[in-house]
Amino acid sequence: MRRRILITIAACLAPGLGAQWLNQPSAGIPRTKDGKPNLNAPVPRPKDGHPDLSGVWQTAYPTREERYKFFFDGINNLGEDVPSPYFMNILYDYKPEDSPLRPELVAAFEQRRAARAKDIPSTRCLPFGMPLINTAPFPYKIIQDPGLIVMLFEKDTNFRQIFMDGRKLPPDPVPSWLGYSVGRWEGDALVVETVGLTSRSWLDAAGHSHSDDMRITERYRRRDFGHLDLEETIDDPKTYTRPFKLTIKQVFAPDTDLLESFCENEQDLKHIQK
């Protein structure tokens, strides 16, 4: 079991490096008297009054219970940060008997899981899709403008655009890895709807799949300067009997920035196929 989990993680995470510009003080960060970032400071707000989500963020470190559920000693011995439990299993909150996965698709899922992530797209240098990119232990940067929010992902040096200009989602989108996203403000929550996500992507390292008709609704709430809650609702009637939710806690990464990261020397697949 331990070997299977480690191989699965290797397939999903490699290669990856930490952020660059280490210990470079960032402007606009509230600080305590000793100069340390004050992550409990109030939420910053631009002139329009909405929360400013700008900055570098990363998925919060899992709890001790979550770490030991997936790792023998609670440590990811591949040298990477321990990923979110939702990265490992998007249905982490559900007991097997309560899983919303359609019964006719269970056998295919079990086959993918037993194959130790041999067919996950990242073993062929293809990018993470959604929501896998949101649960991965890699930093990403939010750049916020009134009409457009851009997310820059360190993993695969990828990007995502969330249009805030009132446009509608396309009725017949061409499937892509990160889809088509439009957003709006509901009070202090940024609500983002995404469609057009290719079924080639996996929802997690375990092998949960989805159809091209999957729709994801995200709600971003910045609780204070350094803490962001991301609630995701996944709705895919072709694959799941009902919509299901997960909440991903994220933390602000001060005084650092992203590092260019490409998959150009992939070495996992040949080991997984042995």
C-alpha positions in Angstrom: 0.0 0.0 0.0 2.8 2.4 1.0 4.6 1.8 -2.3 1.4 2.3 -4.3 0.7 5.6 -2.6 4.3 6.9 -3.2 4.2 5.9 -6.8 0.9 7.7 -7.3 2.3 10.8 -5.7 5.4 10.7 -7.8 3.4 10.5 -10.9 1.3 13.6 -9.9 3.9 15.8 -8.4 7.2 15.4 -10.3 9.0 17.6 -11.2 8.6 20.6 -8.9 10.7 23.1 -7.2 10.1 25.7 -4.5 9.4 29.4 -5.1 12.1 31.8 -6.1 12.9 35.4 -4.8 13.1 33.9 -1.3 13.1 36.4 1.5 12.3 39.3 -0.8 10.1 41.7 1.2 6.8 42.2 -0.6 5.2 45.6 -0.6 1.7 46.0 1.0 2.0 43.2 3.5 1.0 44.2 7.1 3.7 43.4 9.6 4.2 43.1 13.3 6.6 45.3 15.3 9.4 42.8 14.7 8.9 42.9 10.9 7.2 39.6 10.4 4.1 39.3 8.1 0.9 39.7 10.1 -1.3 37.0 8.5 -4.2 37.8 10.9 -4.5 41.4 9.8 -7.8 42.6 8.2 -8.7 41.7 4.6 -7.3 44.3 2.2 -9.8 46.1 0.0 -9.3 48.3 -3.1 -11.4 51.3 -3.9 -14.4 49.2 -5.2 -14.7 47.7 -1.6 -14.4 44.1 -2.6 -11.8 41.9 -0.9 -8.5 42.0 -2.7 -7.4 38.4 -3.3 -4.1 39.3 -4.9 -0.9 37.6 -3.9 0.8 34.2 -3.7 -1.2 31.4 -2.2 -0.7 27.7 -1.4 -3.0 24.9 -0.1 -2.8 24.6 3.7 -0.7 21.8 5.2 -2.9 18.8 6.0 -3.6 17.8 9.6 -1.7 15.0 11.3 -4.7 12.7 10.9 -4.9 13.4 7.2 -1.1 12.9 6.7 -1.1 9.5 8.4 -4.1 8.3 6.4 -2.1 8.5 3.2 1.6 8.3 4.3 3.0 5.6 6.5 5.0 8.0 8.7 3.1 11.1 7.9 5.8 12.4 5.7 6.0 12.6 1.9 9.4 10.9 1.4 9.6 12.2 -2.2 10.8 15.5 -0.9 7.6 17.4 -1.8 5.1 19.0 0.5 2.4 16.7 1.8 -0.6 17.3 -0.5 -4.2 18.0 0.5 -6.3 14.9 1.2 -8.5 16.1 -1.7 -5.5 15.9 -4.0 -5.3 12.2 -3.0 -9.0 11.6 -3.0 -11.6 14.2 -4.1 -14.2 12.2 -2.2 -12.2 12.2 1.0 -15.2 13.4 3.0 -17.4 10.5 1.9 -17.6 6.9 3.2 -17.4 4.4 0.4 -21.1 3.5 0.8 -22.0 7.2 0.5 -19.9 7.9 -2.6 -21.7 9.9 -5.3 -19.8 8.1 -8.0 -22.3 6.4 -10.4 -22.3 2.6 -9.7 -21.7 1.7 -13.3 -18.4 3.7 -13.2 -17.0 2.1 -10.0 -15.2 -0.7 -11.8 -13.4 1.7 -14.1 -12.3 3.8 -11.2 -11.0 0.8 -9.3 -9.0 -0.3 -12.3 -7.4 3.2 -12.6 -6.6 3.2 -8.9 -5.1 -0.3 -9.0 -2.9 0.8 -11.9 -1.0 3.1 -9.5 -1.7 6.3 -11.6 0.0 4.8 -14.7 -2.4 6.7 -17.0 -2.7 10.0 -15.1 -2.0 12.8 -17.7 0.9 14.2 -15.7 3.0 11.1 -16.4 3.0 12.3 -20.0 3.9 15.9 -19.1 0.2 17.0 -19.6 -1.1 19.6 -17.1 -3.3 19.3 -14.1 -6.9 20.1 -14.7 -9.5 21.3 -12.2 -10.0 20.9 -9.3 -6.6 19.0 -9.1 -4.7 22.2 -9.7 -6.5 23.8 -6.7 -5.5 21.0 -4.3 -1.9 20.5 -5.4 0.9 21.5 -3.0 2.3 24.1 -5.4 2.0 27.9 -5.1 0.0 30.1 -7.4 -0.5 33.8 -7.8 -3.7 35.8 -8.0 -3.7 39.1 -10.0 -6.9 40.9 -9.5 -8.4 43.6 -11.7 -12.1 44.8 -11.7 -12.7 43.2 -15.1 -10.4 40.2 -15.0 -8.7 38.0 -12.4 -5.7 36.0 -13.6 -4.3 33.0 -11.8 -0.6 32.0 -12.5 0.2 28.5 -11.4 3.8 27.4 -10.7 2.9 23.9 -11.7 3.5 23.6 -15.5 3.9 27.4 -15.6 0.2 27.5 -16.4 -2.4 30.3 -16.2 -6.2 30.7 -15.8 -8.4 33.7 -16.7 -11.6 34.5 -14.8 -13.6 37.1 -16.7 -15.4 39.6 -14.5 -16.9 41.8 -17.3 -20.4 40.3 -17.3 -19.9 37.9 -20.2 -21.8 34.6 -20.3 -20.3 31.2 -20.4 -20.0 29.8 -23.9 -23.0 27.4 -24.7 -20.8 24.9 -26.6 -17.2 25.2 -25.3 -14.2 23.4 -26.8 -12.9 21.3 -23.8 -9.7 22.4 -22.3 -7.6 21.7 -19.2 -8.7 24.7 -17.2 -11.9 25.5 -19.0 -13.8 28.8 -19.4 -14.5 30.8 -16.2 -16.7 33.8 -15.4 -16.9 35.4 -12.0 -19.0 37.8 -9.9 -19.1 39.1 -6.4 -21.8 38.0 -4.0 -21.0 40.2 -0.9 -17.4 39.4 0.1 -17.4 36.1 -1.8 -16.0 35.7 -5.3 -18.2 33.2 -7.1 -16.6 31.6 -10.2 -18.4 29.3 -12.6 -16.3 27.1 -14.9 -17.3 24.8 -17.9 -15.6 23.2 -20.8 -13.2 21.0 -18.8 -11.7 18.2 -20.8 -12.5 14.7 -19.6 -8.9 13.8 -20.2 -8.1 15.2 -16.8 -8.4 13.5 -13.5 -10.0 15.0 -10.4 -7.4 13.5 -8.1 -4.5 11.1 -7.8 -6.8 8.2 -7.0 -8.3 8.2 -10.5 -11.8 9.8 -10.2 -12.9 10.9 -13.6 -15.4 13.3 -15.0 -17.2 14.1 -18.3 -16.8 17.1 -20.6 -20.1 18.3 -19.2 -18.7 18.9 -15.7 -19.5 22.2 -14.2 -17.5 23.6 -11.2 -18.7 26.5 -9.0 -16.1 28.1 -6.7 -16.6 30.5 -3.8 -13.4 32.3 -2.6 -13.6 33.9 0.8 -10.6 35.7 2.3 -11.1 35.4 6.1 -8.2 37.7 6.9 -5.0 38.8 5.3 -3.4 35.4 5.3 -6.2 32.9 5.0 -8.4 32.0 2.1 -11.3 29.4 2.0 -12.1 27.9 -1.4 -15.4 26.0 -1.5 -15.9 24.0 -4.7 -19.1 22.4 -5.9 -18.7 19.8 -8.6 -21.7 19.0 -10.7 -21.4 16.3 -13.3 -24.6 14.2 -13.7 -23.0 11.8 -16.2 -20.4 10.7 -13.7 -21.9 11.5 -10.2 -25.3 10.9 -8.9 -25.4 14.3 -7.2 -23.3 17.5 -6.9 -20.7 17.3 -4.1 -18.7 19.9 -2.3 -15.2 20.3 -0.8 -13.6 23.2 1.1 -9.9 23.8 0.5 -8.1 26.0 3.0 -5.3 28.1 1.5 -2.6 30.3 3.2 -0.8 33.4 1.9 2.9 33.0 1.1 4.6 36.3 1.9 7.9 37.6 0.7 8.3 35.1 -2.1 7.2 34.5 -5.7 6.7 31.8 -8.3 9.4 29.8 -10.1 9.3 28.7 -13.7 8.5 25.0 -13.8 8.1 22.8 -16.8 7.8 19.0 -17.3 10.7 18.4 -19.6 12.5 15.3 -18.2 9.6 13.1 -17.1 10.9 9.9 -15.5 7.9 8.4 -13.6 6.0 6.5 -16.3 8.8 3.9 -17.1 8.9 3.0 -13.3 5.2 2.9 -12.9 4.8 0.5 -15.8 7.3 -2.0 -14.3 
